[in-house]
């Protein structure tokens, strides 16, 4: 999704960018949408943290 298409939702707070350091647009991406209020729930927050961790580049152990 192009950022221009969701700019109003981001500015209003209806959407949040989970990985703000990630550049737009992402060629192949999945998006998860949750209300800020929902992110206060443990299970939603835990899923968010897990998913964000999976989205970050992984370093290989030597």
N, C-alpha and C positions, 0 to 999 in steps of 0.2 A: 504494500500500500504506500502510496506517496504521502509524504508528510503534509503536503498542502491539503489533502483530502480530510485529514483529521486535525488540522491545526486548531480549529475552533473548539473541538472537544478537549484537546490538550490544554488550551488556554483556560477553559472553563473548569477544568478539574474532573470532567466526566471520564476522561481517559488519562492514564499516566504512562510515561515511557519508562519501562522497567530497566532498560539498559541504555541510559542516556549517552554513554560514550560510544555506542554502536552507531555507525553512520547510516544515513538514509539514502536511497532505498537499499534494502537488503535484497539481493537477487533471489535467493530461495529462503523463505522464512515462514514461520508459523507465528500466530499472534494469540496471546491469551489476554482476555479482557476481564477485569474485575473492578468493582466499585471500591473506592478508598475505604469505605466502611467495611466491606467484605475482607479487606486485607488485615483488619484488626482481629479476625478470627484465626485461631491457632492453625487449623488445618489448611486454610487458604494461604496464610503466611508461610507455612512450612512448604507447601507446594511451590509457591513463588520462589522461595529461597533455593529449593532443590532445582527447579527449572532454570533459574538464573545461573546457578553453578554449572549446570550442564551446557549452557550457552557460551560460557567463557572458554577461551582456548585452553586445551589440556596440554600439560607438559608431560613428557614421557620420563619415567624413572630409568636411570641407567644402572 
